[in-house]
Amino acid sequence: MISSFVNKGWGGVPAAMFLGLGVMSGCASSNLRAGDTGQVASALAHRGGVEEGPRNQQGKALAFLELASSSGASVMAADLRDGHVLWNQPGSVISKIMVGRDVLVHLAPEREQGGKGRPMLLARELATGDVRWLAPLASGGEKLVGCDLGDALVCVARSGDELRGGEAVVWAIDLANGSTRWQRTLPFARVAGPAVSGNLVAVPNRSQFVTLLDGKNGEELAQVLSRETAAEFVRAERDGLYYGHTTDGAFSLSADSALGTRKSPGYLHATLPSFVRPVYGPDMYRPESFSYSAIDRNRILWRGETGKDGRSHFRDGLVTVLNYRFFFGFEAASGELRWAYSQPDNEAVSAADTGKSLVYVTVDGELGALDRASGKRTAKHRLPLPAGALVRGVTFDAEGFSGTDAVAESPPLADVLSTMLWDKDRRFPDLKVFVVDQLSHLPGPQATSELLRVLSGADKLPPAAVQRASEALTTRKDAESADLLVAALSERADVIDGKKRPPLLVLAKAVAAAGAVKAIPALVAHLRRPETEPAEVVQIARAAVTLGAREAVPALEDYVALYRADPEGERFPAPLQAASEAILALGGPSGAEFLRFVAAEPKTDDALRSHVLRALSSEGAAKPTPTAGTLQSERTSAGSP
């Protein structure tokens, strides 16, 4: 029986702790109707009031850290206001740390207490970190799914087959001495970890249900039914309970969401860019979600609120994202980037939204806070970790904490995005594509400079990011960036220095899009360079025509005169044709005269001659074809070369 999971006792602690285990034991209530709005509303009334601010009786914003080092594991408590360490006690943590008024609880391996290696529940005095009580778990086939801490510690375990024949137990442990307050047996094993909010306990089960229990005695009060998405997590916040699917969104638990659909007024779902891993909550059916993991370092942070329209909204219309070392603030409705923050060197092991700020701790012990609305840093402290120690996980008790420093000035968004783009960590290709997209939307030369830098450092970035930068530059209307384009066009390939020739295809289109007439001389100078590719010549000619750049005509005429008889012109006619069309469009009568000369020259490629004559005819600039000698005489008398 699953009752053996908690009915074992332990050395040095009175076995009477679990004498009340059978109290309130029983099967699911038969009078509950899944999704019944009246029953859910009545159950929510049992929740009672929830105090503002941190849970702990000291009223301080605190962080509780799991540390690992060569000298052994430990648990540390630190004050977020100044980074002061309250205590650091030896001991391993194999679950998330749960925080109450005067106690914190976590799972620990029993071998550290002389046992056989079975996991145990360990309660510590919040003020000192000293062990208050220990409770080893059974070694049979039962599996602890998860726990949550309110006025009591509520745990959920399951045994047997999850789909048939199994069962689960929910039980509450008194925080003062570890004695069992009540137990409730459920006739199925498909259960998830619980959430405790005031006097209410929520337990997801059978994928789409959330059972609401009276936290005082375990009585079943109501059953929520999530009709369109699986209910994989429950979450307790100061404003109430939430449930939802790990990646599909969340519901604010109310009578209106007792039968949860995406049309429910309590449904929350954010629009986010593709690089974001949209983890609204952990999959609490998986026991490993009860431990610190990589999910804590790559997820979204959000808070809900009820608007004047009676619908649930993300607080301040904002969803924030932690992506290892990078933080982002997004408009929840549109996915528009509001702010970004780059944490140098080491990633955050976790972060929490306090309602006013984002608090985080890095692997190497930096404790910080960001203003949730702007991303500006409002706190930064270096924790005095033991030599060689690293932070493996952290739990915050910091509701309402807003930081201790005046809001610091943040670097321009373009600077932050640049830092992310050129970060040497290769784990973030999708993020870097996103950063390039964001830079392309920013006005001004600084963003253009970064996009040009992407092209010159293409081998250091994901190909998709380089492609996006190229596309952005070819449509970017940034007249202030003419000097940057001139500088980019002035680069020359250098094998010794490792410099590559400028990407003329992109730069020619960028010059045209930006209206950068100033860059035309540097652009058309490439017509005289033998390494310029045929397709690049076409774009150079088109850019000159787009900008009405008459100053490009001499270079275009030189190009046509030089290559008009080249045998390659028959294989690749487009460059000469584009150059001749540009001469006709920009050169006026003198340009038309030059083209007539080209058409009359016997050595001119036949295909080019035909194209020029058609172009002259369509423009009304054609004359009876004279001899080459006559045309040369006319051009000499007119002062043309």
N, C-alpha and C positions, 0 to 999 in steps of 0.2 A: 504493500500500500504506500501511496505517496506520503502519508503522514510520517513515515519513517524518515523522511527528508529533514524534518525539523525536530524530531522527538528522540534526540540522542544524548543530550547533555555533554559536558566536557570537564576535563580535569581542572580542579581548583575553583569551579564556578557551580553553584547549586543547580542540580538538575531540575529543581522546581520551576526553573524559568519557563519550561514548556509544559507545565502541568495543565494549563488551560487550553491546550492545543485543540481538544475536541469541541470546545465551546463554539457554538454557532456553526458547526460543521454541517454541511448538507449540500443538496443538489441545487441547480438553478431554479429560481422561482417560476412556477408555471403560469402566474398571472401577469407576467411581463409581456408586452407586445412591442416588438422591434419597431423603432421609429415613432412611437407614440408621443406626440408633442406634450400632452398633459403630464405623462409620467416623467418625461425628461425635465420639464419645467419644475415639477415637484422635487425631483432629485437635485436640481441645481440650487434650490432653496436651502438644501442641507449644507451647501458649501460654507455659508457663513461669511463673515468679513475676513479680509486678509490685510495684514498690516503693511504699510508702505515702508520702503527702505530695505536694507539688508535684513536677512533672517536672524543673524546672530544677535545675542542679547547685548553685545557691546555697541551695536549700531554702527560698526565700522565697515567700510568697504574692504573686503579681505580677499586674498587669493590663497588657495591651498594647492601645493605643488607636489607632484611625484618626481623625485630626483633619483638619478642612477649615476654611480661612479665606481671606480675600481675598488674603493674601500667599502662599498655596500650601498644599498638603497635606503632612502629616507623620505619622510614626509615633512614639508616645510609650510609654515603659515607666514604670510607677509601682508603688511598694511599697504593698500594701494595709494594712500595719500602721500607717503614719503618713502616707500620701499623698505621700511623698517621690518626686519625679521622678528616675528613674535616668538617662534620656536622652530626647532628642527630635530625631529625624533627619528631614530633608526627604525627601519621596517619596510617591507615590500608592499606594493599596491598592485592588485591584479583586477581592479575594477575602477570605475570612476568614483571619485570621492564625493560623498553626499553630505550636505551641510545643514545643521539645524540650529536651534537657539543656543544651546550650550554644548553641543556634541557634533562630531563628524563621524561618519561610518564609511568603511570600505571593505572589500574583500582582501584577504591576505593569505599567503600559504601557511598552513599549520606547521610545516617543518621548522619555521623560525621560532615556534614555541615548543619545540621538542616533539611535535606530532609526526604523522606518517605522510605528510605532504598533501593532505586533503585541504581544500579551500575552507576558510572560516570567515564569518562576519566579525569585524573588529571595530569597536566603538572607542573613540578617543575624546578626552576632554578638550573642548574647543580652545580653552584659555591656555592650556599647557602642552597639549599633545599626548599626555599620559593615557595609557590604556584604561578604559573604564570597564569594559567587559568583552568577552570573546564567545563566539558561538560557532563551533565547527559544524559543517554540513555533512550529510550522509554520503557514504561511498557507493551506494547502489546505483540503479539505473536512472534515478531522478536527475533532472538538470535544472539548475537555477537559471531562470530567464532574465531576471532583472529585479531591481528594487528602486524605491523612491522614498524620500524622507520628508515627512511633515511633522505633525505632533507625535507620530509614531513612525517606525520604519516598516514599510509595507513591501513585501516580497512576493514574487510569483515563481512557481516551479512547475514542471510538467514531467510526466513519465508515460511510457508506452507509445504506441503509434500515434502520430499527430492526426492522421486522417480517420482512424477507427480504433476503438477499444482503449484509447488512452484517457488520462484524466489530468487535471491540474489543481493546484492549491494556491490560494491567496491567503497570506497570513500577516498579522500586524504584531510587531515587537515593541514593547515598552522601552523607551530610550533611557530611562533611569537605571534599569537593572537587567534588561534583556529578556524579561519574562514575556510570554506570549499573551497578547490581549484577546485575539480572536483568530479563527481560521475559517475559510470558506472553500469547500471542495467544488470544482466545476467538472461536469461529466464529459469533458473533451480536453484534448491535449494541445490543440492549436491555439496557443495563447502567446501574448507578447508581454513585455515589461510594463509596469504600471506607471501612472503619474498621480501624485497626491496634490490636491488643491483645497486648502482648508479642511473641512470635514468630509470631503468627497474623494473617492478613489476611482480612477478610470483604468480599465483593463481591455485592450484590444483583443479580440478573439475571433476565430474562424474566418479570418481575412477581412470581413466586411462589417463586423460588429464591434461596438465598444460598450462593455458592461459598466454601469455606474453603481458603486457600492457606498454604503454609509461608512465613513471612516471610523466611526465610534464602535461599530459592532459587526461590520462586514455584511450587513443585510443588503440584498440586491434591490436597487431602487428603480432602475430603468435600463433600457437597451437602445443604443443608437445604431442605426443602420446606414452605412455608406453605400449608396446604390450604384454609383458610377465609377468609383475608384476604390481600391483596397484601402482599408484603415490600418496603416502599418506603424503609426506612432501616435502617442498622446503627449501633450506638453502642458505643463502648468505655468501660467504667468500671473502677474498681479491682477490683471483684468479678467482672468478666467482660464478655462481649459480650451485647448485646441486639439484637433485630431486631423489626420490626413495621410496622404500617400507620400512616400519618400521624395519622389521627384515630380509629382503632379499637382501639388498644392495642399492647402490646409483649410479646415473649417473652424470658425469660432463656434464652440459648442454652445448651443442655445436651443430653445424649442423649435426655432425656425430651421435649424440644421439637424434636428433629430432624425430626419430622413434626408441624408445628405446627397445633393446633386449639384452639378456645377452652376445651376441657376439659383441655388440657395443664396439668400442674402448674406450668409456667413462665409461664403467661399472666397478664398484668397489665392490668387495666382499671379505671378509677376511675369512681365515680358523681359527676357534677359538675352544677351548675346550668346552665340553658340559656344564660346570657350568656357562659359560658366557651367559648373556642375551643379544643377539645381537641387541641392539636398535641403528640403524643408524640415526634415527631421530624420533621425536614424531609423532603419528597419528594426523595430524593437522585438520582432519575432526571432531575431538572430541574437543569441546570447552574447556574441562578441561585441555587439553594439553597446553593451554595458561596460566596456573597457575603452580606454583612450586608444585612438587609432588615427590613420591618415585622414579619415573623414573629418576629424576635428580641425584639420589644417586646410581643407578645401571644401567650402560649403557656403551657403548663403546665411546671413544673419538678418532677422526680421522681427518686428513687433507689430501687433495688430491693434486696431481701435475701431470703435463703432462711430460712423459718421452721422451727420444730421439726417441723412436719408435713411437711417436705420440699417444700412448695409455695413459689412466689415470692410475695412481698408487697411493697407499697410500704413503704419504711423508716419505722418509727414509725407506720405506718398513715396516713401523711400525704402529700397532694399539694398543692403550692403553685402559685399562679397569678400570673403577671405580666400585668397589663392596663394597659400604658402607664405610668400614674403610680400605679397601685394594685396592692397585693399582698394575696393572700388565702391562708390556710391552711385546707384542707378535710380532713375525715375521708374517706379514700379509699373506704371501704365504703359510707358513708351519704350523703356529700355535705354533711354538717353543717359549718357554718362554725366553725372553731376560733379564728381571729384575722383581723384586717385591719389594713393599714397604708396610709396615704395619703402619697405623696411630694409635697411642695408644689411648685407652679409648673411644673417641667419633668419630662418623662417620662424613664424609664430606657431607654437604647438597647439594653440587654441585661442579663441577670442569669444567675447560675449557682448551682447547689446544690452546696456543697462537702462535703456530708455532715453538717456541723454548723451551717452558716449559709447564708443567701442573700446573695451579694455582687452589687452593681450599680453602674453608672455612669450618670449622667444626661447629657442633651444638653449641659448647661452645665458639666459637669465635677465634679459631686458624686460622691464615691466613698463608698459606704456598705455596711453589713452588717446583716442582721436575724437574730436567733435563729430557726432554722427551726421550732422547736417552739412558740414563743409569739408570734413576730412583733415582739418587742421589739428596738429598735435597739441594736446592739453596736459600731458604728463609724460615723464620719462625718468625712470630710476633704474639703476643697475643693482640687482640683488647680489649680495655677497655669498655666492655659492661656494660650497666646499671645493677644494682643489680637484680639478678634473671632472667635476659633476656636470651633468646635463639635465635639462628639464624634459621629462617624458610626457607629462600630462598636467593639466591644471583645471581646477574648478573655481569659479568666481562666485562670491556672495557680495554683490556690489550694486544692487538695484538702486537706481537714481544717482549713481556716482557720475560726476561730470568733469572730473579732472581737478588738478590742484593749481596748475599754472594758468597765466593769462593765455588766451588763445594765440598761439604762435603763428607768425606769418608763414604761409606755405609757398614753395616755389611755384612758378607758373605751371599750368597744366602741361604745356608742351615740354617743359623740363622733366617733369615726373614721367611722362610717357616715354621720353627719350631714354631715361635711366632704365626703364623696363625693357625697352626695345634692344638696348645694347648690353643688357645683362648677359653674362657668360654662361649662365645656367641653361642647358639645352633641353630642359624638361617642358618648356612652355611654347611650343610652336604655334598652337592655336591662339594663345594670348598675344603673341607678337603680331600675328595677322590682325587681330582686333586692334592693337595699338596703332598699327599703320593706318587702319581705317579711321580711327579717331583723329590722328594727326591730319589726315586728308580733309577733315571737316573743320579744322581750326584755321582761322584767317591769319594772315601775316607772314612775313619772311621767315620767322623762326621755324614754323611748321614746314615751309617749303624747303628750308635748309636740311631738315631731318629727312624729308623724303628723297632729296638728292643724295644725301649721305647713304641711304639704303641702297641706292643704285651703285654707288662706289664700293660699298662693302657687302655686295651681294653674296659672296661666298661665306659670310659669317651668319647669314640669316636664312630662315626657311624659304624655299622657292616661292611659296604662296604669298609670303610677305613682300618679297621683291616684286612679284607680279602686281600686287595691289598698289604698291608705291608707284609703279610705272603707269598704271591706269589712272591713278589720282593725279599725277603730274600732267597727263595729257588732256585733262579737263579742268585743271585748276586755274581760275581766273584771279591771279594775284599779280597785278601790275607792279607792286612794290618789290617784287623778287627779280627784277631784270638784272641787277648786278650779280645775283647768285647764279643766274643762268649764264651770264657772260663768263663768270669764273669757271663754271662747270664745262662750258664749251672750249675754254682755253687750255684745258688739261690735255697733255700728250702722253701717249703710251711710253713707258720706260721699263724695259725688262730688268734692269739693274735694281731700280727702286720698287719694282713690283707693281707699278701703276698701269692701269688698263686704260684703253682709249675710251672717251666718253660715249655713252649710249645715244648716238645721234638720232635714232628713230624716235625715242622718247623725248629727247630735248627739243627736237624740231617741233613736235606737236605741242610741247609745253610752252615754247616761245609763242606759238600762234594762239594758244588758249589764253595765255596771260597778257596778250597784247604787248609783248616786250619788244618794241621796235628797236630799242637800244641794243638788243642782243643780236640783231640781224648781221652786222659785220662779222662778229665772232662765228655765227652760224655758217654764213656763206663762205667763210675762209676755208671750210672743210671741203669745198668743191675743188680746191686746188691740191688736195692731198690724195695721194694714190691709194691710201687704205680705205677711203670712203666707199661704202657699198652702194650698189645701184638703188636699192630700196631707200637708202638714206638720202640719196640725191632727190628722189621723188618727193620726200617729205620736206626737204629744205626748200625746194621750188614751191611747194604748196604753201608753206609757212610764209614765204616772201609775198606771194599773191594775197593771202589772207590779210596780211598787215599792210598791203599797198606799198611795200618797201622798194621804191625805185632805186635806192642805193645798191640793191642786190643785182641790178642788171649787168654791170660790167663783169662780175664774177660768173654770172650765168652765161654770158656770151663767150667768155674765155673757155668755159666748160664745153659748150657746144662746138666751138671752133677747134678745140683740142681733140675731141672724140668723134666728130661728125663722120670721119672716114674709118674709124676703128672697126675691124671685123666683129668685135664683140657686140657692137651696136645692133647688129642684126639678130643676135641671140637675146640681148636684153635691151629692147627698144624703149622701155618705159622711162628711164632717166633722161635720155635726150629729148624725148617727146615732152616730158613734164617741164624740162628746162626751156625748151622752145616756146611752149605755151605761156610760161611765166614771162619770158622776154616780150612776147606779143602783148600780154596783159599790162605789163609795167613800163615797157620801153618806149611807148609812143611811136611816132613816125620813124625815129632812129632805129628802134627795135625792129619794126617791120622791114625797114631797109636792110638790116643785118640778116634777117631771115630770108629775104629774097636773094641775098648774096649766097647764103648757105644752099638754097635750093638750086641755084644756077651753077654752083661749083661742081665740076665733073666728078671729083673724087668723093663727094658726099654720098653716104649710104642711101641706096634707093628707097628703103623703107622710111628713112628720116625725111628725104626729099618729098615723098608723097604726103607724109603727115604734115610737113610745114606748109606745102601748097594748099592742102585742105583747110588748115587753120587760117592761113592768110585769106583764102576765099571766103570763109565763113565770117571773117571780121571785116570783109570789104576792103582788105588791104592789098589784095593781089593785083599785079600789073602783068602785061604781056611779058613772058619770060625773056629777059635780055641775055646777052652773052655774059660770061663771067668777067671778061675784060671790061665791058661797059659798066657793069656794077661796081667793079673795083675803082674805075675812074670816078664814078659818081660819089662813092664813099670817100675817096681821097679829096675830092673837091669840097665835100661837106665837112671835112676835118675829122672823119671817123677813121679808126685804125684799119 
